[in-house]
Amino acid sequence: MSNTNLSNVDGCFIGRVWVPELGPILVVLRGDEIFNITSREAPTMRDLLEMDDPASYVIGVTGQRLANLSDLEEESIIAQNDPSKRHLLAPNDLQSVKAAGVTFARSMVERVIEERAAGDPQAADAIRSRIGDLMGSSLSNITPGSDEAEKVKHALIKEGLWSQYLEVGIGPDAEVFSKAQILSAVGWGAPVGLHPKSVWNNPEPEIVLAVNSKGTIKGATIGNDVNLRDFEGRSALLLSKAKDNNASASIGPFIRLFDNSYSMADVRSAELAMTVTGNDGFVLKGQSLMSEISRDPKDIVAQTVNENHQYPDGFMLYLGTLFAPTEDRDMPGEGFTHKVGDRVKISATGLGSLTNDVRKCGDCAPWTFGPSALMRNLAARNLL
């Protein structure tokens, strides 16, 4: 049985696989089989997503059979300790990897609590009980940037409760930041990394949109926006260090292209479920409902790419999460934080499952294959 939970899902699923004798290739999932569809017409995922109708192109390409999906999944697990082996890659390549923050009311409240606690998980519990319910109930149905949101903003300032997180949560401008460098995201089965100095962190299960250079959303997949709550809580200026570290972004298993079977309507109604299973026997379950997002995904895309900011190779966009774990793992009042060896499984309606094990950043394979390596590889294969 497939661990990506895609064997019985009809749709157009495309991805990337590392093949030792070749390098990265483009693939399509057909039933339980993976086919190599790399060509001079579409040597990269970027090129494929620039097509007017990539789904029709993929359907019309014969390709060469590469592997059975379940066998490739087993190989990907083995490749955790030897990334030279064949394995699933993150499905994106030359796209920038962006992320939207504070897009759900509940997570917005948690960001405020992090800020007030200055990254201290013990202090967070007391703050949460004092202001969490008040903010959550008053903000959950507000449209960001609306007149009502502006009134709430002034009321919160008057009460001494305003925060920079509320500014991007209910203000007119979305928070969009760079989550990972081009080609640095890891795929299904690969370890995800935690900064060794972090003592308060968590996974963030999210839908990730695949957007081309024209700002057209071509499909969607799943992402884990690994988050260091203590770093960001100490100062918002540490956001880059909290978010962008070796193996701190996972995306996959495949991009599901928009076609007659899947569209933005499905993204807006998607339900995400996550399970974290620790070697200590701890199990954390959570969910995120896209129907509760405060900003429409298309609005976030429009705020990301426009006449003021272009992406000639497109971008992947994490849409944020409703999930913010508060369950105590060890000591009462300290909440949840990862431990090395945790297995994180995120499932989303129509997109399958993304699974990654947690390690320290330095214990994950170093990122060495960047855009220059990709260009040299494609040129050597006569694909450019």
Secondary structure as UniProt FT lines:
FT   TURN            3..4
FT   TURN            7..8
FT   STRAND          13..19
FT   TURN            20..22
FT   STRAND          23..30
FT   TURN            31..32
FT   STRAND          33..36
FT   HELIX           45..49
FT   HELIX           54..60
FT   STRAND          64..68
FT   HELIX           69..78
FT   TURN            79..80
FT   TURN            83..84
FT   STRAND          87..89
FT   STRAND          96..101
FT   HELIX           105..117
FT   TURN            118..119
FT   HELIX           121..127
FT   HELIX           128..132
FT   HELIX           133..139
FT   TURN            140..141
FT   TURN            144..145
FT   HELIX           147..158
FT   TURN            159..160
FT   HELIX           164..170
FT   STRAND          175..180
FT   TURN            182..183
FT   TURN            188..189
FT   STRAND          192..194
FT   TURN            196..197
FT   STRAND          201..202
FT   STRAND          205..211
FT   TURN            213..214
FT   STRAND          217..225
FT   STRAND          227..228
FT   HELIX           229..234
FT   HELIX           236..238
FT   HELIX           239..243
FT   TURN            246..247
FT   STRAND          249..257
FT   TURN            260..261
FT   HELIX           264..268
FT   STRAND          271..277
FT   TURN            279..280
FT   STRAND          283..289
FT   HELIX           290..292
FT   HELIX           297..304
FT   TURN            307..308
FT   TURN            312..313
FT   STRAND          315..318
FT   TURN            332..333
FT   TURN            340..341
FT   STRAND          343..348
FT   TURN            349..351
FT   STRAND          352..360
FT   HELIX           361..363
FT   HELIX           371..380
FT   TURN            381..382
//
